[in-house]
Amino acid sequence: MNRVYPHLLVAFICIAATLPQICIAQCGCPHPDTLTQVVPIDTSNAPKVLITFNQFNDPTGKTFLACMTIQDTISVVSSTLARNKAVGGITGANFTVQISAKVTGPPSINSTGSNILPYGPYDFGPSGTTGIPMDSVVMGPDTILNKKVITASPSNPAPYEGTGTVSDTLTFGGGALSDAGTSFDYSIRSKYWGTAIISFYVCPAVALATSIEDFTASLNDNSIILQWISTNQQPNTQYEIQVSSDSKNFYSIAKQEGDASATGTSTKYQYQYNPDPTDVGKLYFRIKETDANGKISYSAILLVDPTSSSNGLVTYRTYPNPATNSIFFQFSSGQTGRFLTELISTSGQVTYKKTVTLTGTNQIRLDLNPQPVKGLYFLRTTDLSHNRQFVNKVFIE
């Protein structure tokens, strides 16, 4: 049986302040809701070219750029002139020619495609020879890259958000060498063309419930235990527990009326979910909170993976709180993957952010320099490798 259990924690009297709600994406990456731009790369032989995209912008604020991918498809036809600069002839020289295409862009795009072709053997006359054999040979033209696909998925899509444009740089390079030694001069001439495609994965933005704290999910035998704390419990508040198999499409599995006797207190709720034995794979959970005025907000999304060695447990803490110069976000166990930590004001402005890679460690430090304005903030940590998100309130003093 699936049940919700409220528990009174601490009773206190407080004055509730009305705070703006911060918005987060309530779906994972990637997913089908995609905005795509296709930019042609015209035939050119320049050593580099700018690929310019329009930035993602939704003036309505109803959607959120959760993640993005860039895919460049490049073809290159190249010819290489090798000239003998030695005073003597050379017999049976073999060559290796390499052509590369590299895409760089903000903030962390650095992808390369390349190909290597062998040529030869060739005979060369002494330097300056115009007869047979000549002192030079042209290798090609050959297709070095044939619709080579170069992909990148920036961990932080922020530079691609705004009202203007943003450019990536496509740079070409090449080189040649011979098993006959270093007595050759090389001249490489290449032409290239293709397309660049940028895909913005867009999620609906929803209000984050500021009154839901310490939302955790863990496996207990064949059940999943969900727990959360409602701070400053208000009358006629309803909680709806929702589950999803893809972190995007959620459905309700239970509803719980807030404890009317706990008004103005912190109340702990626990829900036991018994999955269908035929359901396999990852499960995503969130809490939908509806207040007495019908205003809806959501908790962060938690992932439970029954196949994980960590037994599906998701626990973390933020300290010190209140904070001054530094904030630490700490998991209860070591994590592996890329994480984006952001300090966000109650108006939704990202004040500080930091991207780190954890390899079996459990702590992220965010240095606040210069120190932000005193007040309430949200510390949002996104597990970019596993599409999980953790949010805590923190006070800066």
N, C-alpha and C positions, 0 to 999 in steps of 0.2 A: 504494500500500500504506500502511495506517495502522500506525505504529510508535511505541513508547515507548522513549526512550533515557535511561538514568540516567547521571549524570556526578558523580563525586566532586569536591566543592568544597574543603572545608577539614576536616581531621581534628583533633579535639580531645577531651579527656577532660572529662566534666561529671557532675554529680550531678543526676539528674532529679527534679524536684519534682512531685507530683501536684496538678494544679490543676483546680478545677471548670470545667465546660464552659459556655460562653455559648450561648444559643439564639437563632436567627434564623429569619425566615420564608423558606421555600424555595419560594416561588411568587410570581407577579407580581400586578398589580392592573389592573383588576378581574378577577374570575374567578367561576365558578359557585357556589363554596362560600360562601353568604351567609346571615347571620342578619338577619332583617328585623323591625322593629317598626312598627306602624301606630297613630298617635295621632290621634283625631278632634279637630278644632277646632270647638267648638260655636258655634252662632249667637250672635253678640255684637255690641255696638256700642261696646265699650270701646276706648280708643285703643291699648292694647297687651295682649298676652296671653303667658303663658309656655307653651312647648311642652316637656314634660318626658319624657325618655327614660330607660330603664334603661341603666346603663353595661354595657359588655362585660366579662364576667368568666368565665374558665375556671379553676376551682380545680385541675383536673388538670394544668394546665401543658402539655397536649398540643397546644394550638392557639395561634395568635398573630394579633393584630389587625393585618393588613397595611395596610389603608386602609378608607375609609368614604365614603359619600355620604348627603346629606340632600336629600329632595325634598318640598317643600311645595306643595300644590295649593290655591289660594285662589279663592273667588268673593266678589265685593263688589257689593252693590246700594246705590246712593247717591242722595240727594236734596240739592239745593243751593238754599237760599233767598238771593236777591239783593234787597236793599232800597236804594232810592234815598234818599240822605241830603241831596240838594241841594234848594234852595228852588224850583227850576224843574223842569219836566218834561223827559224825555229820550225821543227818538224813534229807533227802529231800532237798539237796542243789541244787540250780539252778545257772547256769552260763551264762554270756554274753561274747562272744569273738568277738573282732574287729580286722580286718586286713586292713591296709591302704597301698596304693602305691602313692608316691609323686614324681613328676617330677619337677626338678629345672634346670635352665640354664640361660645363659646371653641373654638379659640384664634384663628381667622382667618376666621370666617364673616361675610360681609357681602354679602348678595345682595338685589336689589331688583327688583320687578315693578311696572309702572305702566301707566296708560292715560289718554288725553286724549280728551274728547268736546266737540264744538262745540254751542252752543245759540243760538237767536235767529233772526231779530231780534225784540226785544220793545220795546213802548212803555211808559213809566213816567210816572205823574203826579208832582207835587211831593211832597216828604217829608211824610208824614202823610195823604196822600190815601187814602180808602177806596173811592172810586167807580171809574169806568172812565175811563182806565186807573188801576189802583192804583199805589202807590209800591213794590210788591214783586211778585216772581214766584217760583214754585217750579219748578225744573228737575228733572225726573225724577219718580218713581224710575226709574233705569236700571241695568242691569247694567254696571258699569264694568270689573270683572275677571271673566271667565267661565272658571273652572277654570284660572286662570293658574298655570303651573308655575315655581317658584323653586327652583333647585338650588344645592348647594354641596358641595365636596369638600375638607375640611380637609387641609392638608398634614401636620399633626401630630395624629393622633387620640388622643394621650395623655390629654387631659381627659375623653374618653369611655370610658376604661378604669377599672374599679374595682368596688366592691360596692354603690354607691349609685345616685343619679340625677344627671342633668345637664340643664340647661334652656337652650333657645334662646328668644329674645324676638322675637315678631312684633309689629311696630309699624305702625300705619296713619297716613297723613297725607293731606293734600289742600289744594287751593287753587283759586281762580278769579280770572279777570281779564276785563275788558271793553274793547272797542275804543272805548267811549264815555267812557273816562276812569276816574278813581279815586274817583268820588262814590258808591260802593256799599259797603254792609256785606254780608258773606257769612256764612252758617251752613250747614255741611255735616254731614249726618247719614248715617251709613253702617252697614250691617249686613254681617257677613262670616261665612263658614263654610268648611270644607274638611277636609283631612287632611294629616298630616305623616308621612313614611316615612323611617326611618333604616335604612340597609343596612350591616352590618358584613361586610367581606370577610375571611374567616378562612383562614389558612394553617396547615399542620402545622408545629410547631416541631421543629427538629432541632438536634443538637449541632454546634457549629462547631469544626472541627479547629484546635487551637492550634498544631500542628506544621507546617501548610502555610502557607508565606509566598510573597510575590511571585508570585502566580498571575496570569498574563497570557495574552491571546489576541490573535492578529494574523493578518491575511491575508497569504499568500505565493503570488502567482499564483492558482492554482485550489485551493490547500490552505489549511488553517487550522492555525497552529502554536500549541499550548498548552504553556506552560512553568510549572513551579512548583518551589519548594525545600522539601524536607522537612528540618526542623531536628531534631537529636538523633534520627537514624534508629534505629528499634528493630527487633529481629529479627522475622521472620514478619509484617511489615506488608504489606498488599495495597492497591493503589490501583486504583480503577475509574473510568474516564473516562465521564461520562454527558452526553447531549445532549438538548435539548428544543426544540420549536418554539414553546412557549407559556409557558416559564419555570415550569411546574407539573408536567407529566407528562414525567419523564425516563426514558430507556432507556440501557442500557449499550452502548458501542461498542468498549471494549477494557478489558483487565485487565493489571496489571503487578505482579509481586512486588517488594517492596522489596529493595534491594541488600543481601544478607546480609553482605557484606564491609565495608559502610559503617556498621556499628553505632556509635552515639555520635557521628556526624558530621552535617554538612549535605550533602545530596545534591540535585543538580538533575536534574529529569526533563523530558523534552521528548516531546511526542506530535504526530504529524502526521496530521491528519484530512482525508480527501478526500471532500467532500460529493458526493452523487449529483447529477449535472447537472440532474435534474428537480426537485430541491429548491430552492425560492426563498424569500426572506424572511429574517427574523432567526433566529439560532440562539443558544441559551443553553447554556453549559457549566458543569459543576461536577465536582469530584473527590470521590469517596466513599472514605474511608479506613477500613480495618478492621484493628484491631491483633490481636496474638496471642491475646488473650482474647475475641475476637469483638466488641469494642466498636466501634460505628460512629459516625463523625463526618463532616462535610462541609466542603468549602471554600465560600467565597462564590461566588455565581453571576456569571458574566461573559457579556456580550452581544457577539456579533459580527454586524454588519449589513453584508453585502457591498455594499449600495447607499450606504453612508455615505461621505462625502468624506474622513473620517478613516481610511479603509481598514480599519475594524474594530479598530484598535489601542486597547487599554485599558492604560495605564501610569500610575502614580501613586507618590507617596512621602509619608512622614510625617517631620517633623523639628521641633525637635531630638529626639533619642532617645538617652539619657534626656532628659526635659523637666522644667521647673520651673514657670514662671509662664504659659507660652503653648505651644500646639501648632499647627503649620501643616500642613494637608493640601494637597498640590499635585499637579495633573495635569500631564502633560508637554505638553499643548496647551490652548488656550482652550476653555471649555465654556459652553453656554447652557442655562439651566433652573434649577429650584429644587432645592436640596440641603439635606438634614438631616444634621448631623454630631453624633455622640453619643460621649461618653467613658463606657465601661461597665466596671464592676469585674468581677473574675473570678467573682463570685457572681451576675452578671446585673443589677446595679442601675445604672440610668442616673444618672451623677453630674453630668454637664454636657451640655447640648445647645444647638444653635444652628441656625436655619434661615436660609438666605441665597439670594439670586437672583444667579446669575452670567450676565453678558452678554458673552461673549467673553473672560472672564478665567479664571485657572486656580488660584487660591489661596483657601483658607478658613482664617481664623484663629480659634482657640478660646482665649479667655482663661480661665485657671484662677484664679478669685477667689471665695471663698477657695481656697487650694491644697489639693487632696485628699490623703488619707493616702498615704504612700509605698508603692509596690508596682507590680505588673503590672496593666495595663488594656488594653482594646481600644478603638481608635478606629474607629467604624463610620460611614461616609459613605454616605448613600442618595441616589441620583439620582432624585428624585421625578417628574421629567418623563419619564424613559425606563426606569423600573423596573430600575435597576442598583444594585448594592451593593458597597462596597469596605471591607475590614476589615484593619487592621494591629494588631500588638501594640505597645504603647508602655510604657515604664517612667517612673514619676513619682518624682523624688528630691527 
